[in-house]
């Protein structure tokens, strides 16, 4: 009886696993600054459920905005990253559209910045691929998942997964004031949903997570939630 039950237990456990996992704060603190953000000195470690490094202006008037302008996403990679320019364009466009989709549920997306417009800026600063075949095995096969769990404990990362790091900024379109900044990094998790991802699938899941988080946090700030 136990042998017939165990596979079901494993499947349910996999389904409960995270689609993405947050990278350690130490990794982000050691990473070089890209120069994308206006002021890195504002950043402080985030709490659970927040970006690893973040800043929110405690005096920001979030209800003064009537629209959101999303700048084209910038792709900043190391010289030795060897990412095809076509893939850079695909990933940047994917994140740009994800941000517009999620944020449009908070305020209308507009085509020009200006007074009463919140400017959203984002940059992808480090994106890595998953290894599709081995990625599938590492999620589905129980023995491989045990090895992957050990790998995660030793290195803070699963084997064969993709990842993404990003920098984000919200600015007042009228005054140019920086209202919020964030730096975060996430990798693919062990959810059963990740079993068949293509090489950029984990990175896309990370971008969807960030876009959803940005929309949720903006909604909270407009409802009067504390910036701290």
Number of C-alpha atoms within 10 A of each C-alpha: 5 6 7 8 9 11 12 11 11 15 16 13 13 21 15 13 15 15 19 23 18 22 19 14 16 9 12 17 13 8 11 8 13 14 10 18 19 12 12 16 8 14 16 16 15 17 11 7 8 17 26 24 21 22 23 20 16 11 9 16 13 19 13 13 18 15 23 26 23 22 17 15 21 21 18 16 16 10 7 6 10 8 14 9 10 9 11 17 13 13 21 20 16 15 25 21 17 19 26 21 16 18 25 15 12 16 19 15 18 17 11 14 19 17 15 17 22 26 24 24 21 25 24 23 22 17 24 17 18 22 17 20 14 15 24 22 16 24 23 19 12 15 12 17 19 13 13 19 17 15 14 13 10 10 9 16 23 23 22 18 27 29 27 24 22 25 23 21 22 24 20 24 21 14 10 13 13 19 19 20 26 24 28 23 26 26 25 29 26 27 19 19 16 26 18 16 21 18 18 21 20 26 28 22 23 26 26 19 16 23 20 17 18 20 19 15 14 18 18 14 16 16 11 11 11 12 14 10
